[in-house]
């Protein structure tokens, strides 16, 4: 689900893997929901809605922590 590049975690699912992003967030110890206008997924707990994700051209970086 994740790859690492230059010490940063990159989500392999891209911007359209809603189920995988929700599953990853469910396992994440650091998930924190972003403000409402920044949320894009229907699932409340999703990496796509996390305060610690930073969008890239093809996916996003996890800026916070480690997912078990």
Beta strands, then each sheet from edge to edge (+ up, - down):
strand 1: 2-5
strand 2: 8-11
strand 3: 53-55
strand 4: 60-62
sheet 1: 1+ 2- 4+ 3-
end
